[in-house]
């Protein structure tokens, strides 16, 4: 299934990804730190969705209580709840 998530409180504005049999595919961020976010997408490609949620949940950016990786973990968790 393909998912789109509007981010909150971070530089990126949207995240898109697919979950196929609990495996993450085709992650893409819009906005934000281009190189870092491309790197995150490559690192999570082919990993189990729950594993990525556990790893990225709670990561903070500067003085913010969230980050692009944390927003990705929230997006994945929400997608898993809706399946």
N, C-alpha and C positions, 0 to 999 in steps of 0.2 A: 504494500500500500504506500502511496505517496502522501507525505505530510508537509504542510506549510505552517510555520509558527511565526507570529509577530513578536519580536523581542521587546523587552521593557527595561529601561534604565542602563542601556549599553550603547556603544557606537554603532553596532550592526543593527539593521532594521528588520531583517527577516532571515529565517533559516528554512531550508527545504532539505528533505531526506526521504529515503525509502526504507521500509522495514519489510524484509522478505524472510519468513520463517525465523523470526526473532533476530535476524542479522541485519546490520546497518549497511546501506548502500547509498551512493550518489548524494553525499552531503554537500550543501552549498550555502554559504553565508552571503548576504547582501550588505555592503557597507562594512565598516570596521577595519581592523588591521589585516589587510589582504594576505600578506605572506603567512602570518601566524595562523589565520583561520583556514587557509588552504592546507597548512601543515596539520592542524587538528583534524580536518576532514580526511586526510590521507591516513592518519594514525587510527581513526575509528573505522575505516572501511573494512568490512568483513568481520567485525567484532560483534559479540552478542550485545543487544540493546541494554539489557540490565547491567552488564559489566560496565558499560560506558556511563550509565547513570550513576553508578556507585563511585566511579573514578572522578567524574567531573563535578558532581554535586557539591555546592558550597565554595567553589573557587571564587575568590574575590578579585576585583581589579581596582587598584588604587584605594580611594576612599569609598568606593561603591560597595554595597553589600551583595553584589552579583557581578557577573562577568559574562563574556560570550560563551565560554565553556559551561558555566553554570546555567545559562539560558538554554544551551543545547541539552543539558541533562533534564531540565524542566520540560522541554519540548518532547523529548523521547519518552519521559515518564507519562506525560499527558497522552501521547499517541498510544502507549501500551495500555493505558486505562480504557481507551476508546476502542480497543480491538476485541 
